[in-house]
């Protein structure tokens, strides 16, 4: 089945190493491990809004 676009966080509050996977709608994948890295990733990601596509890459003028 694999990852679906969105943010998935596992291992919080269970004495485990937290892991977060973010799959952007454009296909960009990022993984964070550890509480600090997971916190940073969840703070800067916005589900349903791709930060990787700019007007230059879509052919639109800024």
PLY file of the C-alpha trace (Angstrom):
ply
format ascii 1.0
element vertex 62
property float x
property float y
property float z
element edge 61
property int vertex1
property int vertex2
end_header
0.00 0.00 0.00
2.79 2.49 0.86
2.60 6.04 2.12
-0.27 8.31 1.20
0.24 12.10 0.87
0.07 13.72 4.29
1.83 13.67 7.64
2.14 10.50 9.72
3.61 10.50 13.24
4.30 7.30 15.19
5.77 6.50 18.60
4.64 9.48 20.66
4.04 8.82 24.34
4.96 5.14 24.28
8.61 5.21 25.31
9.55 4.77 21.66
11.60 6.87 19.30
9.10 9.16 17.55
9.17 8.99 13.75
7.32 11.25 11.34
6.87 10.81 7.60
5.68 13.63 5.40
4.73 12.87 1.82
3.91 16.01 -0.13
1.33 15.92 -2.91
4.19 16.59 -5.38
5.93 13.36 -4.28
8.59 14.88 -2.00
9.17 12.58 1.02
10.81 13.57 4.27
11.35 11.53 7.45
12.22 12.84 10.92
13.38 10.76 13.88
13.48 11.90 17.50
11.25 14.28 19.43
13.00 17.47 18.36
13.17 16.57 14.66
9.55 15.37 14.63
8.43 18.57 16.34
10.29 20.70 13.77
8.83 18.74 10.85
5.27 18.92 12.15
5.65 22.66 12.76
6.79 23.54 9.24
4.65 21.21 7.14
1.25 22.15 5.82
-0.82 19.27 4.51
-2.56 19.96 1.18
-0.18 22.86 0.38
2.97 22.06 -1.59
5.92 24.35 -0.78
8.02 22.76 -3.55
6.06 24.09 -6.52
6.74 27.71 -7.28
5.23 29.91 -10.00
8.41 29.32 -12.04
7.88 25.55 -12.00
4.18 25.80 -12.90
4.72 28.27 -15.74
2.78 31.11 -14.10
4.13 34.61 -13.64
4.78 35.75 -10.10
0 1
1 2
2 3
3 4
4 5
5 6
6 7
7 8
8 9
9 10
10 11
11 12
12 13
13 14
14 15
15 16
16 17
17 18
18 19
19 20
20 21
21 22
22 23
23 24
24 25
25 26
26 27
27 28
28 29
29 30
30 31
31 32
32 33
33 34
34 35
35 36
36 37
37 38
38 39
39 40
40 41
41 42
42 43
43 44
44 45
45 46
46 47
47 48
48 49
49 50
50 51
51 52
52 53
53 54
54 55
55 56
56 57
57 58
58 59
59 60
60 61
